[in-house]
């Protein structure tokens, strides 16, 4: 039968259960994790404290 695969066809354990390329839910989790990581990286670099150079006197 040609159609979308169901979760019952695949037996995954641990992290493969949530991040796999065989199911729509698994693909969605991979995309969401990638987007979250990108956003957190950008926020980290934007919000981290900016130190002034110690030797600069005007």
Residue frames relative to the residue before (quaternion, step in Angstrom):
aa qw qx qy qz dx dy dz
X 1.0000 0.0000 0.0000 0.0000 0.00 0.00 0.00
X 0.2811 -0.7699 0.5519 0.1535 3.56 -0.73 1.04
X 0.4172 0.6764 -0.5201 0.3129 3.53 -0.71 1.09
X 0.7077 -0.4420 0.3104 0.4554 3.53 -1.26 0.00
X 0.4968 -0.6577 0.4828 0.2958 3.52 -1.09 0.78
X 0.3198 -0.7225 0.5731 0.2176 3.55 -1.16 0.51
X 0.6438 -0.5342 0.3801 0.3946 3.56 -1.23 0.40
X 0.6091 0.5863 -0.3526 0.4011 3.59 1.11 -0.58
X 0.6088 0.5780 -0.3544 0.4119 3.61 1.15 -0.48
X 0.7558 0.3211 -0.1684 0.5453 3.57 1.15 -0.57
X 0.1956 -0.7675 0.6010 0.1074 3.55 -1.03 0.82
X 0.0395 0.8079 -0.5819 0.0843 3.56 -0.29 1.29
X 0.1834 -0.7710 0.5993 0.1132 3.54 -1.20 0.53
X 0.8615 0.1531 -0.1377 0.4642 3.50 -1.37 0.47
X 0.8548 -0.0851 0.0560 0.5088 3.62 -0.77 -0.98
X 0.5901 0.5776 -0.3708 0.4249 3.60 1.11 -0.56
X 0.5711 0.5986 -0.3760 0.4173 3.57 1.19 -0.49
X 0.7589 0.3832 -0.1978 0.4881 3.59 1.03 -0.76
X 0.7744 0.2383 -0.1225 0.5731 3.58 1.12 -0.65
X 0.3369 0.7188 -0.5470 0.2656 3.58 -0.02 1.28
X 0.4493 -0.7080 0.4800 0.2576 3.57 -1.17 0.41
X 0.5557 0.6370 -0.3819 0.3736 3.59 1.24 0.10
X 0.7702 0.2852 -0.1669 0.5456 3.60 1.13 -0.48
X 0.6059 -0.5626 0.4156 0.3789 3.56 -1.17 0.49
X 0.6343 0.5292 -0.3325 0.4550 3.58 1.00 -0.77
X 0.6569 0.5118 -0.3058 0.4616 3.58 0.96 -0.81
X 0.6527 0.4972 -0.3078 0.4818 3.56 0.98 -0.81
X 0.6364 0.5254 -0.3248 0.4620 3.57 1.00 -0.82
X 0.6493 0.5173 -0.3176 0.4582 3.61 0.96 -0.83
X 0.6363 0.5195 -0.3300 0.4651 3.60 1.02 -0.73
X 0.6623 0.4997 -0.3019 0.4695 3.57 0.94 -0.89
X 0.6710 0.4973 -0.3032 0.4589 3.59 0.89 -0.91
X 0.6427 0.5138 -0.3274 0.4644 3.60 0.97 -0.76
X 0.6418 0.5204 -0.3192 0.4642 3.59 1.01 -0.79
X 0.6721 0.4911 -0.2928 0.4704 3.58 0.92 -0.91
X 0.6414 0.5165 -0.3275 0.4632 3.60 0.95 -0.82
X 0.6549 0.5132 -0.3149 0.4566 3.57 0.92 -0.87
X 0.6486 0.5168 -0.3138 0.4623 3.58 0.96 -0.82
X 0.6704 0.4943 -0.2949 0.4683 3.59 0.89 -0.93
X 0.6707 0.4945 -0.3069 0.4598 3.60 0.89 -0.87
X 0.6330 0.5224 -0.3340 0.4634 3.60 1.03 -0.70
X 0.6554 0.4959 -0.3105 0.4777 3.59 0.94 -0.87
X 0.6628 0.5012 -0.3107 0.4615 3.60 0.90 -0.87
X 0.6193 0.5526 -0.3440 0.4391 3.58 0.98 -0.79
X 0.7284 0.4310 -0.2531 0.4686 3.57 0.78 -0.98
X 0.6466 0.5084 -0.3285 0.4643 3.61 1.11 -0.53
X 0.7819 0.3831 -0.1787 0.4582 3.58 0.93 -0.86
X 0.5085 0.6449 -0.4503 0.3503 3.61 1.15 -0.21
X 0.5836 -0.6112 0.4030 0.3514 3.56 -1.10 0.67
X 0.3054 -0.7364 0.5800 0.1672 3.50 -1.04 0.83
X 0.2351 -0.7884 0.5577 0.1105 3.58 -0.53 1.19
X 0.3675 -0.7108 0.5527 0.2330 3.56 -1.02 0.81
X 0.5553 -0.6065 0.4368 0.3647 3.59 -1.04 0.64
X 0.4883 -0.7068 0.4402 0.2613 3.60 -0.89 0.96
X 0.7489 0.4451 -0.2360 0.4305 3.64 0.92 -0.73
X 0.5696 0.6186 -0.3816 0.3836 3.60 1.18 -0.05
X 0.0536 0.7848 -0.6122 0.0800 3.59 -0.61 1.17
X 0.0983 -0.8106 0.5758 0.0419 3.59 -0.85 0.96
